[in-house]
């Protein structure tokens, strides 16, 4: 339980630090890169763990660290803000692109790890 708590906290701290760095480059890029890299790493970790015995690493580091690292809820808030600022089409495109790209990144991680 403590390992899950610590892994989630470290993941959230990594997200915060990387978010600061990436937001200096371009606003909005931070969430996209963080969520895609987290999905990729989770796919890679799952593929690697599938070849090993047990699932402790996937649940501890995968669910906790990468769950703390990624921030899909904030990405959806960005999409909701886009509804107000630019309308439904751009918001739907933003949310759809984030979800599709994350699934593709996870699939790439699974493929490379398997």
N, C-alpha and C positions, 0 to 999 in steps of 0.2 A: 504494500500500500504506500509506503514512504517512497519507494522507487518510482511509482507512478506519479505521485505528487511532485517529486523533484524533477522528473523528466518533463512533465507538463510545464513547470515553471521555467526550466531551461529553454524549452521550445518557444514559449511566449517571449522570453528575453531575447532570443535569437531573432524572432520575428520583428520585435521592436527595433533592435539595432540595425538589422538589414533594411527595415522600412525607412528609418531615418536616412540611411545612405542612399537608397534608391529614390526616395522622394525628392532629394536634391537634384537628381538627374532629370526626372520627369514625374509630375504628379499623376497618380493612377498606375504607373508602372510598378510600383512597389507591391500592390496586392496581386497583380497578375503574376509577377515573377515568384513571389512567395508561395502562392497557391499552386502554381505549376511545378515548382521545384519540390514542394511537399508531396504532391500527388505522385510525381516521378519517384521520389525516394521511398514512399510507402509501397509502390509497386515493386521496386527493386528489393526492398527489405522483405516483402512478402514472398517473392520468388526465391530469394536466398534462404529464407526460413523454411520454406516448403521442402527444401532438399535436406534440411537438418531434422533432428528429432525434437519434438516439443514445440510449443508456440509461445513461450514466455517472452522472447525478444520482440515478437510482433506486437503483442499486447502492451508491453511496457514501453518500449521505444517507439513503436509504430503508432499506437493509439494515443499515448500520453505525450511524447515529445512532438511528433508530427501533428497531433491534434492541437497542441498548444502553439505550434509553429504556424500552421495554416490558419486562415481567417476568412472562411467562406461567408460567414454571417456579415462581416464588414463589406465584403464584395457585393452582397445583396442590398445592403444599405446604400452603397454607391449607386446601384441600379435604381433604387427607389428615388434617390436624389436626382438621377437623370430624368425620371418621369417628370418631376417638377420643372427642371431646367430645359429639357429638350424634347420631351414627349415620350410616348410609349415605345415607338419603334427603336430608338437608340437604346433605351433601357432594356428592351427585350434582346436586342443584338448583343449588348454588353453581358447580360446574364447568360445568354445562350453560348456566347463565345467562351466565357469563363468555364462553364460546365463542360462543353465539348473539348476544349483544350486540356482541361484537367483529366478527363477520361483518357484522352490520347496520351498524355504524359504518363499516367499510371500504366497504361498498356505498354508503352515503350519501356518503362521500368521493369514490368513483368517479363517482357520479351528479352531484354538485355540480361536480366538476372536468372532467367530460366535456361 
